Amino acid sequence: MRRNRLRELLSADQPSLATHIHSSWPSIVELVGHSGMFDYVEFVGEYAPYDLYALENIGRAVDLFPHMTAMMKIEQEPRTYWTIRSIGSGIQNVLFADPRTKADVEECVRAVRADSPQGGGRHGVGMRRDVGFVLECGSPAFEQALGDAVIALMIEKASAVENLESLLSVKGVDMVQFGPADYSMSLGLTGQWSHPKVREAEKYVIETALKMGVAPRAEISHPDECARYFDMGVKHFCIGTDVSVLFNWFREAGKAMNQLLKREPPSSGQGAGTGYRA
């Protein structure tokens, strides 16, 4: 079984760095790997189009780089199916979107862990990429790999924040991340990601996670945004997302060229291109 870089860093209490990708084109994963700068890539499956072949190709691309692993962001439903198929494809870690109750979190953990007395989960034996199809199918190493898979939660609804300690008390939760966009909407403050109530909830999530031994992670668009998270004790980050990087380049380079050509651009464009904030 392949080593899990993110699990190694968490176990050693070391910082980690990831980047988001929406594209399922495996060459994008290769570019991230060739940079040598990231510990893992997060495929944002909650938003991106993909199929089972795409997940396997992402897993194959990650396998080219011993220093790197992968995570998939799993949407609300069907959690168990996509968890098993993403891990089976070679994407070793999972970020669950939108758990609201302790029962939701327990379901998330069971989807990852082995269906054994030790694992206590629902993840059974399968002839998939992660085990070399036939090489380590049903082996002790496979069960251990499921135990090593990092389980992360998005805390992004008011009810999840209100019941945070209960959610984080579930055995098996490794990481947590606050989602200001969804949280602000759940408060009736849609789009107000920096509202004092939203910032207060984020601080509470980070402080509570640290108190309970769960690693908080922050999503940022630029290194300049790290300082306030460092002050709160965060050392796990996911920076940038491919679609935002492309959009910002298209807008800025296109604007500069249109100015040189002394013409108005074909369209004024829409949106601020502020980056990814689940």
Kinemage of the C-alpha trace (Angstrom):
@kinemage 1
@onewidth
@group {chain A} dominant
@subgroup {mainchain}
@vectorlist {calphas} color= white
{ca met a 1} P 0.000 0.000 0.000
{ca arg a 2} L 1.138 3.526 -0.712
{ca arg a 3} L 2.396 5.742 2.121
{ca asn a 4} L 0.015 8.541 3.129
{ca arg a 5} L 1.965 11.801 3.281
{ca leu a 6} L -0.797 13.762 5.007
{ca arg a 7} L -1.199 11.155 7.744
{ca glu a 8} L 2.561 11.204 8.316
{ca leu a 9} L 2.558 14.980 8.748
{ca leu a 10} L -0.406 14.934 11.123
{ca ser a 11} L 1.123 12.169 13.204
{ca ala a 12} L 4.374 14.141 13.458
{ca asp a 13} L 2.484 17.357 14.316
{ca gln a 14} L 4.014 19.043 11.273
{ca pro a 15} L 2.363 21.645 9.001
{ca ser a 16} L 0.837 20.672 5.672
{ca leu a 17} L 0.122 22.477 2.420
{ca ala a 18} L -2.346 21.665 -0.346
{ca thr a 19} L -3.949 23.281 -3.363
{ca his a 20} L -7.434 22.857 -4.845
{ca ile a 21} L -8.150 21.523 -8.316
{ca his a 22} L -11.499 21.458 -10.108
{ca ser a 23} L -10.030 19.985 -13.281
{ca ser a 24} L -9.984 16.202 -13.443
{ca trp a 25} L -7.313 16.354 -16.177
{ca pro a 26} L -4.482 14.369 -14.529
{ca ser a 27} L -1.823 16.581 -16.090
{ca ile a 28} L -2.860 19.345 -13.672
{ca val a 29} L -2.049 16.990 -10.792
{ca glu a 30} L 1.296 16.295 -12.462
{ca leu a 31} L 2.047 20.020 -12.648
{ca val a 32} L 1.350 20.337 -8.926
{ca gly a 33} L 3.621 17.375 -8.261
{ca his a 34} L 6.424 18.669 -10.494
{ca ser a 35} L 6.414 21.947 -8.554
{ca gly a 36} L 7.564 20.010 -5.487
{ca met a 37} L 5.767 22.513 -3.267
{ca phe a 38} L 2.681 20.678 -2.038
{ca asp a 39} L 1.998 17.755 0.277
{ca tyr a 40} L -1.338 16.951 -1.329
{ca val a 41} L -3.876 18.054 -3.904
{ca glu a 42} L -7.545 18.415 -3.035
{ca phe a 43} L -9.900 17.446 -5.841
{ca val a 44} L -13.022 19.499 -5.192
{ca gly a 45} L -15.502 16.825 -6.173
{ca glu a 46} L -18.387 18.695 -4.573
{ca tyr a 47} L -18.272 21.197 -7.448
{ca ala a 48} L -16.405 19.650 -10.346
{ca pro a 49} L -17.624 17.302 -13.099
{ca tyr a 50} L -15.996 13.881 -13.012
{ca asp a 51} L -16.553 10.171 -13.471
{ca leu a 52} L -14.963 7.045 -12.014
{ca tyr a 53} L -12.305 6.972 -14.740
{ca ala a 54} L -11.336 10.547 -13.840
{ca leu a 55} L -10.866 9.590 -10.185
{ca glu a 56} L -8.593 6.698 -11.157
{ca asn a 57} L -6.544 8.973 -13.413
{ca ile a 58} L -6.124 11.482 -10.589
{ca gly a 59} L -4.928 8.617 -8.396
{ca arg a 60} L -2.462 7.480 -11.076
{ca ala a 61} L -1.051 10.981 -11.439
{ca val a 62} L -0.561 11.317 -7.675
{ca asp a 63} L 1.261 7.975 -7.637
{ca leu a 64} L 4.033 9.551 -9.732
{ca phe a 65} L 5.101 11.681 -6.761
{ca pro a 66} L 6.179 9.938 -3.533
{ca his a 67} L 6.142 13.270 -1.669
{ca met a 68} L 2.448 13.877 -2.383
{ca thr a 69} L -0.980 12.433 -1.651
{ca ala a 70} L -4.536 13.498 -2.468
{ca met a 71} L -7.841 14.392 -0.846
{ca met a 72} L -11.333 14.503 -2.322
{ca lys a 73} L -14.057 16.841 -1.146
{ca ile a 74} L -17.178 14.702 -0.919
{ca glu a 75} L -20.622 16.245 -1.294
{ca gln a 76} L -23.530 15.606 1.068
{ca glu a 77} L -24.990 12.642 -0.811
{ca pro a 78} L -24.201 9.896 -1.517
{ca arg a 79} L -21.347 10.101 0.976
{ca thr a 80} L -20.568 6.413 1.397
{ca tyr a 81} L -20.526 5.601 -2.316
{ca trp a 82} L -18.180 8.425 -3.325
{ca thr a 83} L -15.943 7.893 -0.310
{ca ile a 84} L -15.374 4.240 -1.150
{ca arg a 85} L -14.851 4.953 -4.846
{ca ser a 86} L -12.456 7.860 -4.286
{ca ile a 87} L -10.313 5.931 -1.803
{ca gly a 88} L -10.454 2.912 -4.101
{ca ser a 89} L -9.158 5.113 -6.916
{ca gly a 90} L -6.083 6.001 -4.898
{ca ile a 91} L -7.254 9.292 -3.389
{ca gln a 92} L -6.258 8.492 0.162
{ca asn a 93} L -7.993 11.202 2.223
{ca val a 94} L -11.469 12.690 2.401
{ca leu a 95} L -12.990 16.093 3.200
{ca phe a 96} L -16.704 15.828 3.942
{ca ala a 97} L -18.908 18.763 2.999
{ca asp a 98} L -21.757 19.921 5.169
{ca pro a 99} L -22.083 17.507 8.112
{ca arg a 100} L -24.651 19.046 10.459
{ca thr a 101} L -25.105 16.505 13.253
{ca lys a 102} L -23.094 13.991 15.224
{ca ala a 103} L -24.927 11.259 13.319
{ca asp a 104} L -23.724 12.777 10.031
{ca val a 105} L -20.118 12.715 11.246
{ca glu a 106} L -20.428 9.133 12.456
{ca glu a 107} L -21.697 8.181 9.001
{ca cys a 108} L -18.716 9.947 7.406
{ca val a 109} L -16.222 8.093 9.583
{ca arg a 110} L -17.881 4.723 8.956
{ca ala a 111} L -17.657 5.315 5.191
{ca val a 112} L -13.867 5.549 5.466
{ca arg a 113} L -12.938 2.961 8.087
{ca ala a 114} L -12.761 -0.780 7.512
{ca asp a 115} L -15.763 -2.996 8.106
{ca ser a 116} L -13.960 -4.939 10.839
{ca pro a 117} L -14.140 -5.122 14.635
{ca gln a 118} L -11.080 -2.888 14.826
{ca gly a 119} L -12.164 -0.410 12.141
{ca gly a 120} L -15.815 -0.176 13.082
{ca gly a 121} L -16.726 1.122 9.640
{ca arg a 122} L -18.633 0.127 6.520
{ca his a 123} L -15.746 0.071 4.035
{ca gly a 124} L -15.417 -3.450 2.705
{ca val a 125} L -12.895 -5.275 0.555
{ca gly a 126} L -12.719 -4.290 -3.102
{ca met a 127} L -10.547 -5.095 -6.136
{ca arg a 128} L -9.650 -1.471 -6.854
{ca arg a 129} L -6.603 0.665 -7.679
{ca asp a 130} L -5.639 1.317 -4.078
{ca val a 131} L -4.824 -2.354 -3.529
{ca gly a 132} L -3.360 -3.008 -6.975
{ca phe a 133} L -6.636 -4.734 -7.884
{ca val a 134} L -5.325 -8.198 -6.965
{ca leu a 135} L -2.075 -7.581 -5.084
{ca glu a 136} L -3.273 -6.516 -1.619
{ca cys a 137} L -7.001 -7.032 -1.867
{ca gly a 138} L -8.404 -7.724 1.605
{ca ser a 139} L -4.962 -7.633 3.192
{ca pro a 140} L -4.017 -6.309 6.649
{ca ala a 141} L -2.206 -3.487 4.831
{ca phe a 142} L -5.491 -2.469 3.194
{ca glu a 143} L -7.237 -2.291 6.565
{ca gln a 144} L -4.341 -0.253 7.945
{ca ala a 145} L -4.534 2.138 4.991
{ca leu a 146} L -8.203 2.782 5.723
{ca gly a 147} L -7.261 3.491 9.314
{ca asp a 148} L -4.600 5.935 8.123
{ca ala a 149} L -6.942 7.824 5.778
{ca val a 150} L -7.311 11.390 7.017
{ca ile a 151} L -10.902 12.404 7.707
{ca ala a 152} L -11.615 16.134 7.490
{ca leu a 153} L -14.895 17.964 8.053
{ca met a 154} L -16.259 21.195 6.657
{ca ile a 155} L -18.032 23.160 9.384
{ca glu a 156} L -20.235 25.445 7.362
{ca lys a 157} L -23.738 25.654 8.806
{ca ala a 158} L -25.008 27.408 11.921
{ca ser a 159} L -26.235 24.116 13.394
{ca ala a 160} L -22.775 22.562 12.950
{ca val a 161} L -21.123 25.442 14.784
{ca glu a 162} L -23.701 25.288 17.570
{ca asn a 163} L -23.042 21.559 18.029
{ca leu a 164} L -19.342 21.676 17.239
{ca glu a 165} L -18.013 19.860 20.307
{ca ser a 166} L -20.427 17.009 19.707
{ca leu a 167} L -19.334 16.706 16.068
{ca leu a 168} L -15.635 16.805 16.889
{ca ser a 169} L -16.034 14.272 19.679
{ca val a 170} L -16.593 11.501 17.115
{ca lys a 171} L -13.569 9.211 17.121
{ca gly a 172} L -11.722 9.323 13.831
{ca val a 173} L -12.086 13.024 12.961
{ca asp a 174} L -8.605 14.346 12.117
{ca met a 175} L -9.068 17.789 10.595
{ca val a 176} L -11.672 20.518 10.473
{ca gln a 177} L -12.193 23.561 8.307
{ca phe a 178} L -14.606 26.463 8.595
{ca gly a 179} L -16.611 27.474 5.509
{ca pro a 180} L -17.495 31.176 5.707
{ca ala a 181} L -19.534 31.296 2.488
{ca asp a 182} L -22.047 28.642 3.501
{ca tyr a 183} L -22.008 29.737 7.127
{ca ser a 184} L -22.807 33.356 6.270
{ca met a 185} L -25.684 32.190 4.064
{ca ser a 186} L -27.039 29.974 6.853
{ca leu a 187} L -27.190 33.090 9.072
{ca gly a 188} L -28.996 35.147 6.452
{ca leu a 189} L -25.795 37.122 5.764
{ca thr a 190} L -25.198 35.796 2.264
{ca gly a 191} L -21.917 37.012 0.788
{ca gln a 192} L -20.763 38.703 3.988
{ca trp a 193} L -17.820 36.374 4.609
{ca ser a 194} L -15.997 38.898 6.788
{ca his a 195} L -18.998 39.843 8.923
{ca pro a 196} L -18.080 39.944 12.646
{ca lys a 197} L -20.456 37.048 13.369
{ca val a 198} L -18.790 34.947 10.677
{ca arg a 199} L -15.282 35.791 11.866
{ca glu a 200} L -16.313 35.036 15.450
{ca ala a 201} L -17.626 31.613 14.428
{ca glu a 202} L -14.421 30.853 12.519
{ca lys a 203} L -12.332 31.725 15.559
{ca tyr a 204} L -14.543 29.537 17.729
{ca val a 205} L -14.184 26.585 15.339
{ca ile a 206} L -10.385 26.876 15.295
{ca glu a 207} L -10.064 27.307 19.053
{ca thr a 208} L -12.436 24.421 19.785
{ca ala a 209} L -10.656 22.123 17.337
{ca leu a 210} L -7.288 22.830 18.915
{ca lys a 211} L -8.720 22.262 22.386
{ca met a 212} L -10.133 18.892 21.300
{ca gly a 213} L -6.998 17.707 19.509
{ca val a 214} L -8.384 18.110 15.967
{ca ala a 215} L -6.162 19.895 13.437
{ca pro a 216} L -7.761 23.050 11.988
{ca arg a 217} L -7.117 23.840 8.329
{ca ala a 218} L -7.624 27.150 6.529
{ca glu a 219} L -8.301 27.884 2.875
{ca ile a 220} L -6.569 30.968 1.523
{ca ser a 221} L -5.975 32.603 -1.851
{ca his a 222} L -2.580 34.195 -1.140
{ca pro a 223} L 0.238 33.720 1.404
{ca asp a 224} L -0.477 37.210 2.756
{ca glu a 225} L -3.655 35.796 4.314
{ca cys a 226} L -1.749 33.416 6.602
{ca ala a 227} L -0.876 35.806 9.414
{ca arg a 228} L -4.177 35.860 11.273
{ca tyr a 229} L -4.411 32.069 11.042
{ca phe a 230} L -0.895 31.678 12.413
{ca asp a 231} L -1.975 33.864 15.328
{ca met a 232} L -4.827 31.427 16.026
{ca gly a 233} L -2.538 28.384 15.908
{ca val a 234} L -3.366 27.069 12.422
{ca lys a 235} L -0.578 25.306 10.525
{ca his a 236} L -2.488 23.397 7.857
{ca phe a 237} L -3.411 25.295 4.682
{ca cys a 238} L -4.958 24.784 1.269
{ca ile a 239} L -4.031 27.662 -1.023
{ca gly a 240} L -5.607 28.660 -4.301
{ca thr a 241} L -7.870 26.867 -6.736
{ca asp a 242} L -7.200 26.287 -10.401
{ca val a 243} L -10.320 28.020 -11.740
{ca ser a 244} L -9.674 31.164 -9.684
{ca val a 245} L -6.016 31.279 -10.725
{ca leu a 246} L -7.040 31.051 -14.389
{ca phe a 247} L -9.822 33.612 -14.072
{ca asn a 248} L -7.596 36.157 -12.360
{ca trp a 249} L -4.891 35.719 -15.009
{ca phe a 250} L -7.414 36.033 -17.854
{ca arg a 251} L -8.803 39.228 -16.342
{ca glu a 252} L -5.498 40.894 -15.460
{ca ala a 253} L -3.493 39.942 -18.552
{ca gly a 254} L -6.471 40.619 -20.810
{ca lys a 255} L -6.994 44.064 -19.269
{ca ala a 256} L -3.327 44.946 -19.729
{ca met a 257} L -3.370 43.853 -23.370
{ca asn a 258} L -6.571 45.756 -24.155
{ca gln a 259} L -5.012 48.882 -22.675
{ca leu a 260} L -1.957 48.431 -24.915
{ca leu a 261} L -4.274 47.938 -27.893
{ca lys a 262} L -6.110 51.126 -26.850
{ca arg a 263} L -9.537 49.536 -26.986
{ca glu a 264} L -12.385 48.647 -24.710
{ca pro a 265} L -12.540 44.936 -23.825
{ca pro a 266} L -15.371 42.968 -25.500
{ca ser a 267} L -17.156 42.635 -22.151
{ca ser a 268} L -16.801 44.225 -18.740
{ca gly a 269} L -16.853 40.775 -17.124
{ca gln a 270} L -18.557 39.637 -13.964
{ca gly a 271} L -17.426 38.846 -10.447
{ca ala a 272} L -14.531 39.857 -8.309
{ca gly a 273} L -12.426 36.722 -8.634
{ca thr a 274} L -11.788 36.603 -4.911
{ca gly a 275} L -10.995 32.908 -4.839
{ca tyr a 276} L -12.318 29.782 -3.198
{ca arg a 277} L -14.209 30.030 0.091
{ca ala a 278} L -16.567 27.128 0.688
